[in-house]
């Protein structure tokens, strides 16, 4: 592997981790504000995190 490929893969992983972290933090804030909507918020959070992770894996394999 060449250096730019390794750096690109690292940036992909960091970006995906940052995105999933932002989703988790925002979901916790939303659940704290509206506990009665926690089921819908958690479902949306898991779907969004799975999509981000899938895109991250696809980008890793493409690089």
WOVEN-V794598 format. One record per residue. PHI is phi in degrees with one decimal (NA if undefined). OMEGA is omega in degrees with one decimal (NA if undefined). Layout:
BEGIN
phi=PHI omega=OMEGA
phi=PHI omega=OMEGA
END
This chain:
BEGIN
phi=NA omega=178.2
phi=-90.7 omega=-176.8
phi=-57.8 omega=-179.3
phi=-61.2 omega=178.2
phi=-66.7 omega=179.8
phi=-66.5 omega=178.8
phi=-65.2 omega=178.1
phi=-61.9 omega=178.3
phi=-63.8 omega=177.7
phi=-63.5 omega=178.2
phi=-66.4 omega=176.7
phi=-61.9 omega=-178.4
phi=-65.3 omega=179.3
phi=-64.2 omega=179.4
phi=-63.7 omega=178.9
phi=-65.2 omega=179.6
phi=-64.9 omega=178.1
phi=-64.1 omega=179.8
phi=-63.0 omega=179.3
phi=-66.7 omega=176.9
phi=-64.1 omega=177.4
phi=-64.2 omega=178.7
phi=-62.9 omega=-179.5
phi=-62.3 omega=179.5
phi=-64.8 omega=179.0
phi=-66.5 omega=178.6
phi=-66.4 omega=178.8
phi=-65.2 omega=176.1
phi=-63.0 omega=-179.4
phi=-66.1 omega=178.8
phi=-67.2 omega=177.8
phi=-65.7 omega=-179.7
phi=-78.4 omega=-177.3
phi=-132.8 omega=-177.5
phi=-62.0 omega=-179.0
phi=-70.5 omega=179.7
phi=-100.8 omega=-173.6
phi=-63.3 omega=-179.8
phi=-63.2 omega=179.2
phi=-66.9 omega=-179.2
phi=-66.6 omega=-179.9
phi=-64.5 omega=178.7
phi=-63.1 omega=179.3
phi=-63.4 omega=179.7
phi=-63.6 omega=-178.9
phi=-65.1 omega=178.2
phi=-64.4 omega=179.9
phi=-64.4 omega=179.0
phi=-65.3 omega=178.6
phi=-65.8 omega=178.2
phi=-66.2 omega=177.9
phi=-63.7 omega=179.8
phi=-64.5 omega=177.6
phi=-63.1 omega=178.2
phi=-65.6 omega=176.9
phi=-62.9 omega=177.6
phi=-64.0 omega=179.2
phi=-62.3 omega=179.7
phi=-67.8 omega=177.4
phi=-65.2 omega=-178.8
phi=-73.4 omega=179.1
phi=-76.6 omega=-176.9
phi=-83.1 omega=NA
END
